[in-house]
Amino acid sequence: MTSELGRRAVHASGTGIPLLYVLDLLTWRGLQLFLVACTVVAFVLEFLRLVVGLDHAVYDRLTREYEANNVAGYALYMVGMAIAAFAFEPRVAVPAMLMLSIGDPVSGYLGSNDATTAKELGVLGVMFLVCFALAVPFTTAAGQLLAGVAAAAAGALGATVADGLKPVIRGYVIDDNLTIPPVAGLAMTVVFLLLAV
C-alpha cells in the first residue's frame, strides 16, 4: 500500500511540469526543452537499471512487477508529456499533461485494472469528470465557450479511454502513462479543427 501511495504521489508531482509554463516560469519552447532533458535522464536511468543492473531501493518501491524487465512507467510518463508538448499547442497540451499527472492517479487510487480488463464504470466516470474539469479552463480561455467545452469533453473522453483500456501488443502492455497525453491532446485538437477555432 505504501508503495502504491508513493507511486501516486510521484505521479502527481509531475503536475509541476506544465505549471512551469502556466506560471510563466518557462516559455513554451523552454518547457519543450525541459521535457526533452527529463526524458533523456529517465532513459539513462532505465538503461542503468535494465542493462547495467543498478537496482536501487527506490526502484523496488516505486516500480510494478511487470516493469521489472521493461521500461518503467515514469520514463513512459516523460515520453507521453513530451509528445503532447511537441505535437499540440499549449491550450491542448497543458490539459493533456494534467490529465496524466492528476486524473490518472485519482483514477488509479479509486480502482486499478490489468491489461485484459477495463476499469469499473464509476472509476471511469470520475476520471472523465476530473479530466474535463482540468481541461475547461484552458480550452475556453480564448473565449470560444462552446468549442472549448466540446474540446474539453473530447479530451476527457480520450484520456478516460486511454486510462481504462491498456492494449497489449506482442505481450507488452502499452502503459497509459504513454497514451493519455497524446490521445487526449489529439481528441481536443480534432474538435478545434472541426469547429474551425
C-alpha positions in Angstrom: 0.0 0.0 0.0 2.8 2.4 0.9 4.5 1.8 -2.5 1.2 2.5 -4.3 0.7 5.7 -2.4 4.3 6.6 -3.2 3.7 6.0 -6.8 0.6 8.2 -6.8 2.5 11.0 -5.1 5.4 10.8 -7.6 2.8 10.7 -10.4 1.0 13.8 -9.1 4.3 15.6 -8.6 4.6 15.8 -12.4 1.9 18.5 -12.3 4.8 20.8 -11.7 6.0 20.3 -15.2 3.1 22.0 -17.1 2.8 24.5 -14.2 6.3 25.8 -15.1 4.6 27.2 -18.3 1.3 28.2 -16.7 3.1 30.2 -14.1 5.4 31.9 -16.7 8.5 30.3 -15.2 9.3 28.8 -18.7 8.4 29.7 -22.2 6.7 27.0 -24.2 10.0 26.3 -26.0 11.7 26.2 -22.7 9.2 23.7 -21.4 9.7 21.5 -24.5 13.4 21.5 -24.0 13.0 20.8 -20.3 10.8 17.7 -21.2 13.5 16.5 -23.6 16.1 16.7 -20.9 13.8 14.9 -18.4 13.1 12.2 -20.9 16.8 11.7 -21.7 17.6 11.5 -17.9 14.7 8.9 -17.5 16.1 6.7 -20.2 19.6 6.9 -18.9 18.3 5.8 -15.6 16.3 3.0 -17.3 19.5 1.9 -19.2 21.4 1.8 -15.9 18.5 -0.3 -14.3 17.7 -2.7 -17.1 21.1 -3.1 -18.8 23.8 -2.3 -16.2 21.8 -3.8 -13.3 21.7 -0.8 -11.0 18.9 -1.9 -8.7 18.2 0.9 -6.3 15.7 0.5 -3.4 13.7 3.4 -4.9 13.1 1.2 -8.0 11.9 -1.7 -5.8 9.4 0.6 -4.0 8.0 2.5 -7.0 8.1 0.1 -9.9 5.5 -2.6 -10.5 6.2 -6.3 -11.0 5.6 -6.1 -14.8 8.1 -3.3 -15.1 11.0 -5.4 -13.7 12.2 -6.2 -17.2 10.5 -3.5 -19.2 10.8 0.3 -19.4 9.2 1.7 -16.2 6.1 3.9 -16.2 8.0 7.0 -15.1 10.0 7.0 -18.4 6.9 6.5 -20.4 5.3 9.3 -18.5 8.0 11.7 -19.6 7.6 10.5 -23.2 3.9 11.0 -23.1 4.3 14.5 -21.8 7.0 15.3 -24.3 4.8 14.0 -27.2 2.0 16.3 -26.1 4.3 19.3 -25.7 5.7 18.9 -29.2 2.5 17.7 -31.0 0.0 20.2 -29.7 -0.5 23.9 -28.9 -0.4 24.9 -25.2 -4.2 25.2 -24.8 -4.4 21.5 -25.6 -1.0 20.1 -24.4 -1.2 21.6 -20.9 -4.6 20.0 -20.0 -3.4 16.7 -21.7 -0.4 16.7 -19.3 -2.6 17.5 -16.3 -5.0 14.6 -17.2 -2.0 12.3 -16.8 -0.5 13.9 -13.7 -3.8 14.4 -11.8 -6.5 12.4 -13.5 -4.6 9.2 -13.8 -3.5 8.9 -10.1 -7.0 9.8 -8.9 -8.4 7.0 -11.2 -5.7 4.6 -10.1 -6.4 5.3 -6.4 -10.1 4.5 -6.9 -9.5 1.3 -8.9 -6.9 -0.4 -10.9 -7.1 -2.8 -13.8 -4.8 -5.3 -15.5 -4.2 -5.3 -19.3 -7.1 -7.6 -20.0 -9.9 -5.9 -18.1 -11.4 -2.4 -18.2 -11.9 -0.3 -15.1 -15.3 -0.1 -13.4 -17.7 2.4 -14.8 -17.8 4.5 -11.7 -14.0 4.9 -11.8 -14.1 5.8 -15.4 -16.8 8.4 -14.7 -14.7 10.1 -12.1 -11.7 10.0 -14.4 -13.8 11.7 -17.1 -15.1 14.4 -14.7 -11.7 15.2 -13.3 -10.1 15.4 -16.8 -13.0 17.6 -18.1 -12.6 20.0 -15.1 -8.9 20.2 -15.7 -9.3 20.9 -19.4 -12.1 23.5 -19.4 -10.1 26.5 -18.1 -7.5 26.0 -20.9 -9.8 25.1 -23.8 -12.2 28.0 -23.1 -9.5 30.6 -22.3 -9.7 32.2 -25.8 -13.4 32.9 -25.4 -14.8 30.2 -27.6 -17.1 28.7 -24.9 -18.9 26.0 -27.0 -15.8 24.8 -28.9 -13.8 24.9 -25.7 -16.3 22.8 -23.7 -16.6 20.3 -26.6 -12.8 20.0 -26.9 -12.5 19.5 -23.1 -15.2 16.8 -23.2 -13.4 15.1 -26.2 -10.1 15.3 -24.4 -11.5 13.9 -21.2 -13.1 11.1 -23.1 -9.9 10.3 -24.8 -7.9 10.3 -21.5 -10.6 8.1 -19.9 -10.5 5.5 -22.7 -6.6 5.5 -22.6 -6.7 5.1 -18.8 -9.4 2.4 -18.8 -8.1 0.2 -21.6 -4.5 -0.8 -21.9 -3.8 -2.6 -25.2 -1.3 -5.4 -25.2 1.0 -5.7 -28.3 3.1 -8.9 -28.6 2.8 -9.4 -24.8 3.8 -5.9 -23.9 1.3 -3.7 -22.0 1.0 -0.2 -23.5 1.1 1.9 -20.4 -1.4 4.7 -20.0 1.4 7.0 -19.0 2.4 6.9 -22.6 -1.0 7.1 -24.1 -3.1 9.5 -22.0 -1.5 12.9 -23.1 -1.3 12.1 -26.9 -4.8 10.6 -27.1 -6.4 13.5 -25.0 -4.4 16.1 -27.0 -5.4 14.6 -30.3 -9.1 14.5 -29.4 -9.1 18.1 -28.3 -7.2 19.2 -31.4 -9.6 17.4 -33.7 -12.6 19.1 -32.1 -10.9 22.5 -32.5 -10.2 21.7 -36.2 -13.7 20.5 -36.9 -15.1 23.6 -35.3 -12.5 25.8 -37.1 -11.4 27.5 -33.9 
